[in-house]
Amino acid sequence: MINHNTILAVDDEPDILGLIKYTLMDEGYNVEIAESGEDALILLEKNISIDLILLDISMPGLSGIDVLEIIKNNPKTSDIPVIMVTALDQMIYKKQAYSLGANDFLAKPYEIEELLLRVSNHIHLFELMKKEKEQNIQLNSSNAELKSLISAMPIMVSVKGPDQRYLMVNSTFCEKSGKLEDEIIGHTDQELFPIEISSQYNSSEDLIVSQQKTSMNTIYKLNNEDGKETWIFNSSASIRDDAGNILKIVNTGIEITDQIIFEKKLKASEIILNSIIQGLPIPMLVIDNEHNIINWNLSLERMSGFKYEEVIGTRLQWKPFYKQERPILVDILVDGKLEKIPLLYPGKYTISNLIPDSYEVTNFFPSLGANGKWLSFTASLIRDGQNNIIGGIETLIDVTDRVKLSEELIWREAILKSVNLISALFLKQTNWIDSIDSALKYIGESIGINQITLHQITDKGSNTFNLKLIGMWKSPDLENPLEIITKFDDLIECNTSCIWKNDDTEPIFSTDFRRYLEENGVHSLIILPINVQSKRWGFLSFVDYSMNRQFSEIEINSLIIATDIIGSAIYRSELEEVFRRPIEHSLTGVFVIQNDKFKFVNPRLSEMLGYSEQELLNLSSCYSIFHPEDRKKLHDIISTILNNENSDVTLEIRSISSTNIIIIFTLFIGKVHFEQERAVICTAIDVTDRRKAEKALTISENRFKEIFNNVNDAIYLIETKNNSFGQIIDVNEKATLMLKYSKEELIGKNFVDIDANPDKEAYTQIFTRLKVVGYDTFEKEHRCRDFTLIPIEISAHLFSLNGKPVILAVSRNITERKNAENIVREIEEQNKQQIIASLKEKEILLKEIHHRVKNNLQIISSILKLQEYSSTDPEINAILRESRTRIISMAMLHEKLYRTDNLAEIPLRDYLDQLANQVVKEFESDERHATVSVACLDDYVVDIDVGIPIGLIINELVTNSMKYAFSPTIQGHIEISVTPSQDGSYTLTYHDNGKGLPSNFNIEELESLGMTLVQNLVMQNRAKLKVDGSSGATFKIIFPQGKIRTRN
């Protein structure tokens, strides 16, 4: 990447300057550095073209605040964007920096990606600001165009005159301020807003008017009517004539409330995201060209229930997914029999656009999990250097939730459509019997059932029915429909719906009738009574033979509505009664349009739009509630329908609610006669949430694929030759970037040839070690295409591929580590006494780092606590509290390291006791109390890599106990113990005396963040977790030898 932008970095710490400089130079920026505020000002006086300044606050001499004020007061440098970089994260420094004109605030420590993103954004904004100034000069001649542009902007924009009275505001400004444009124009802030807001606003503008400042930034908050706070970042700038007189003051405001909330949510999910990246949680299998399994990863073990040891070297790849042996997708590709794919996966496969020779399939597997799973799997071929197929790889993603969501939305729309089509059907017919066959077909096809029958009671005795079959619908694949009602006499007293499944433990039918159903293969039966004016008229029965069929609540409710519609159709005496009764209870909006006005609206439509029924009926034009861009289209369609005999139409259209929210409707429009005149009846289904869900699913998929496709290390697949390393047969993208070769240039090269000092004898010795132990780690130096040298660490693994030994080499750039080692080595050679003194100094600094990390974590905890106090959302408060306790657990660990004489050992007992009591205190209330006891020898210690996971685990367990285990009648007690075993392992036992865990509790099936975190931390430490919920909740974590030890 090549940039022509120049960045000035100012910091009194040379190491930080060096890191910033080389990081930015790697991205193509020109970088100037200054170790003090005075040096920075000298550089700026030399007329060096600077596009952005990274400015530290805490510096000897001139502080960052002093330098910022000088820069912003100098007309030559006032427009340069400035990002303040410091460890001082208090709001007072932010306000001071922003008030002086700082553009952003970056808190130490920060991620390199965050630094690069903010630098890129502000340089881009700076270039946009320069272009905007040029455009503003051109736009001064056309106020109308300027006002139109400003009005369309999604940020708050206002323009004032020299007297600070408003000349122009956009719609966003009116929305955020809660005032109309006519109320604002011609007034000052003091006349419009409370003193606490107007004083903040005018303090910056006063400096501009007095010509002390050319531009100013201000942060202020607005209190909405619902009590929520809205934070605004406002920038003020002046437009002057050639004499320097102010013509206008332009203010732009951006709401930063969502940004703050988003950043907190992002931090809360950081642990999960890191776990996904590091753990590669994508199920995957690899086979050779003989269809033998050569790789079966841990994620696939969990998904399938088949262990690596059970399947490796076999051809059992089909077994977790199918009842009988058959080829899976990757088998078909390896055999080259692509004609089998349409036969085995009809309508379910696509050719991958991302990977050559790859296919993608989405299919349902009933044998996976309790209720089966939907999997999206991709298979591709593995080829050698001669393009021969040597195997294949298949990755699988569980998309059950996505498919279920999509199916539920489709089913819901189809069912509601069928119900509304039935209502429209009966409205069009004067004789309901003429419509019953079509009505039953609509219902059957929409819910995917096998059989529907309609029976009328012709004679009702004391203990039995005489029934007449009025109508029947069966699916095309059902040859012999079953007579249900004529076999069933118990319905004489049935006043509500009867729903039966052949696995019900409490049968509602007689034994003989249930036996009859089971013998004929019926799996589900729904019988609904049809009442006409409170009199039993007959029954509507629904029969299904599918083992996997589950009737949802919305399906049953829709069937009940359909039954009511049929009953109303039977009894109706007037056209209005045909549709009004069922439509009043419809889940969709229903309305009638005649002569461009609403003649009827149901309560659901009124509820969705936020208008009363009378308000809608009183509208002079029914089209006024629809989006302006859609009104003519809807009017033309309705006109067409009214002028044709049979022209029902379905379309998607936008409507505007009473609160100006856009609602997306799917409209089903049909022609009817209403009050002896032509009209149209419309049913409206709100599909706004579905559109949002589809968009969210797309974003989620893209994000997940992006994570998977980014690997940080270079990977080489190498053939063996003459008991040594041979030619490279495949590489990943990171390898091409590291060595600056194309993939085609690297493939075919001998791996030894990219070594800066090729020593074939050394590689032969490495290969010998690989043959003995299977793997080896060693360091080399690689020569790039541009002849630069890179020190690397190589982890090599020897395995058999298609009967031939192949080497997998993972290469990591260790330039920084080598530089550090060289520095240490030079220091050792110069003076050993200096090394000893330096080590002591580093130990002191390391303690100070732990102290500062602890302080920073406590500051973060305090900020979260303040945010918790200011938030009224219980869900957000719960997230903030849990995040705060996790931060406290890490802060305590750094506190222990700071106060101990041995930085490698943390006293475990004191840490557990202090942490558990602190978490109990955070969640303790009038209704929940708990005590803590810790049984652990004082000599037991851990290092920081084990201490942090243990602290987070204890934090999650104590949090769960305080939230769910104890009731007001139980005096809570928590016991924590650490006991050794003869094999060198240690068991950490956590127990509470609460109400225990559910009998079906399975920690691996939980989706909560806390329990997922516990599982990942246990796995990270190669420990084992046992859970017992029979008497209270007990968690035993067995740490392997070396994780917990006795003090040295």
C-alpha positions, 0 to 999 in steps of 0.5 A: 500500500502506497500513501502520500500522507504524512503523519507527525507522532509526538511522544516522550517515549522513544520505544512507543515512537519507534513502534508507531513509526514502523507500524505506519510506515508499513502501511505506506505513510510518511512519518515524522517523529518528535520526542517533545512538544517543543520539537513538534512545534519546530517541525511544524514551523518548517512548513512540513506538510502534515496531514495528521498529528498523534499527540501524547498528553503527558510529556515533560516541558510543554504538555500535549494540551499546551501543544494542542492549544498552540496548534489550534490557535495557529491559522497555518496548523489549526485545520490539521486533525489531532488524535490525543494519545494517552493513558489518562482516560478521565472524562476531564481530559477528554473534554479539555482536549475536545474543547481545544479542537482535538479530533479524537482521543485514543487511550493507551494501551491500544490495539494496532488495528484500532490505531490504523483504523482511526488514523485512516478514518481521520485522514480520510475525514481531513481530505473530505473536510478540505473538499467540503470547504471548496464545495462550500465556497461554490455552494454559497451562491445557491442557498436552496441547494445548500439547504436541500443538501443539509436537510438530507444529511443524517447528522445534526447541521445548523447555520447561524449568523454573526449574532448567533441566531439560527438561519438554517437547521436540518431535519436531524437537528430538529429530531434530536433537539425535539423542536420544529424548524419554525421554533428554532429559526431566528432564535438563539440557544439561550432562548431555546435550550436550558442553560446547561446546554446553551452555555456549552454550545455558546462558549465555543461559538463565543471564541469563534466570534471573538476570533480567538478560535477558527473552529471548536469541538464540543461534547454535550448531552441532551435529555430526551423526554423518556429520560434517556441521555443522548451524547452529541459531538459538535464541531463549530466553524466559521465562514468569513469574508476576505476581511476576516469578518464572520459571515456564518457559523456552521455547526455539525453534530454527531450522536455518539451514544450508539458508538459508546454502546456498541464499543461496550458490547464489542468488548463483552464479546471479545473473549468469544471472538478470540476463542473462535479465531484461536480455536478454529471452531469449524467442523472439518474432515479430510480424506485421501484419494482412497476415501480413507479419513486422514483428518477429523477435527475437534469441532467435528468430534463435538458435532458428530459424537464420533471421536478422532480415534474411532474414524481415523484411517477408516471410511466411516465418514458417512456414519454420523450423517446417514443410516446406511453407507453412501458417499458424502459430498467429498467422496463424489468429488474425489471419484469425479462422478459429479453426475451423482450430485444432482441425484443425491442432493436435488435442488440443494447444491451450488457450485462454489464461487470462492474455491475452484472444483468446489461444491456447496450443499445445505441439507438436513440430518435427522441423526445429529443431535436430539432433533436433527440439524441443518448443515451447510457443507463445502467440499473441495479437492486437494491436488498435488504439484502435477494437478493430480487429485490426492484427496478432498476436504469438507467443512461443515457449518451448523445452520439449523437456527438460520434455516429454522428462522427462515422456515418459520418466516416462510411458514408464517407468511404462507399460513397467514396468506392462506387464512386471508385468501380464505376470507377473501374467497368467502367474501367473493362467493354468495354460497359458501359450499362453492368455496369449501374445496378451494378453502381446504386446498389453501389450508392444506398446501400452506401447512403441508399436511396430508389430509383435511376433512369437513363433516356436518352433524346431521343427527345428534343422539345422546351418545353418538353423532351422525355425520355427513362428509361435506368436503375433503382435501388430500395431498397428491402423494396420499393414495388412501385417505383415512376416515377419522370422524366416523370412527370417533364418538367421544367428540359429543362433549368436545367444546374446544380443539382436540390435538393428539400425537401417537407419543402423548403420555396422556391420551385424550381418545379411547384405547380402541380409537388410538389403536386404529390411528396407530395401525393406520400410520397416523402420527398427528391428529387435530380435530376442531369443532365448527360452531354456528351461532353457539350451536355445534355444526360439525368438525374440521379434522387435520391428519398427518403421517410424518414422524417429524411434524410439530404443529406450532402455536401460530399454525394451530391459531391459524387453523382455529381462525380458518375454522371460525371463518368457515363457521361465519361463512356458513351462517352469514346473512350479510356480506359484511358478516362474511369477513368482519368477525374472523378479520377482527381477530386476524394476525394481519391487517385487513382493510377495504378501499373504495373510491380512494378511501378506507371503508373498513379497517381491522384493529390489527392494521390500526395497531401496526400503523399507530392510528385509531380506526376512526382516524384511518376512516376519516382520511381524505385519501387512503394513499396518504399513509403509504410512502410517497414513492409507492402511492402512484404504484398502489393507486394504479394497481388498484385501478387495474384490479377494479377494471378486471374480473379476476386479477388478484395481486400480491406486492410489497409496499412501504407504509408510514406509521403515525410516528414516521417509522417506515413499515414494509407490508406484503399486500394481498389485494382482491376485488370484492363488492362492498355496499353494492359497489366495486371495492378491493379488500387488502390483507397486510403482513408486516415483513419489516422484521423479516427483512432486518433478520435477512440482512443480519444473517447476511452480515453474520455469514460474511463476518464469519467467513472473513474470520475463517479466511484470515490465518496469521502464519505462513503454511507450506506443504512440502514433498520429501526427496532423498531423505530431506525437504523437497519441492513446495506443493502448496502454500497459503496467502500469508506465505505469498505476502511474507516472501513477496512471491506469487503462489505460482512462483513458490509452488515447485520451488525446493523449500531449501532454496528459499533459505537465506543460507541453504544448508542441505546437510542441516535439512537432512538432519532435521528430516531425520528427527522428523522421522523419529518423533514426527515433528520438530521446531527450528529457526531459519532465515528466509530470503524474500523476492526483494532479497530482504531477509526474514528470521522465522521459526518453523514448526514442521510435521511429517505425515503420510499423504497418499502413501507418501511422506509429506511435510507440513511447515508452519512459518512465523516471522520472529523479527521482533523477537530476534531484534530483542534477543540481539539487543539483550546479547549486545548488552550482555557482551558490553557489561554483565553488571549492567545486565543485572542492574537492568534486570532489577530495573525491569523487575521494578518496571514489571511490578509497576506495569502490573500495578498500572494494569490493575489501576487501569482495570479498576478504572474500567470497572468504575466506568462500567459501574457508573454506566450501570448506575446511569442505565435503566435497562436491566439487560444492559445492567446485567451485562455491565455487572458481569463484565465488571466482575470479570475485570475485577478478577483480572485486576486482583491477579495483577494486584497480587503480582504487584505485591508479591516478591516473586512475579512467577508465583501467585498465592492461590488461597488469598486470591480465591478468598478475596475474589469470591467475597468480592463477587458475592459483595457485588451481587448481595442484596436484601434477598440474597446473602451468602458466605464463602469458605476457602480450603486451600494450603497457603503454599499452593501457587499459580502463575499468571497464565493459570491465575487469570483463567481460574479467576474468570472461572470462579467469577462466573460460578459465583455470579451464577450462584448469586443470580440463580442458586439462592432464594430469600429463604436460603442462607447461601454458602459457597465452598471452594477447595483445592486438593492434590492427587498422587499423579501430580494433578490438582482438583479445584472444587466449587460447591454451593448449597443452593437449589441445584441444577436441572436434571437435564443440565448439560453444560455443553449444550448451553449457549450462555456466555458465562458457561461457554467461557468456563468450558473454553477456559477449562479446555485452554488449560487442558483440564477436565470438568465434572458437574453434579447438580443433585445437592446444590451445584458442584463443579470439579475442575481437575488441572493437570500436573504443573498448572498448580504447584507448591511454593518454591 
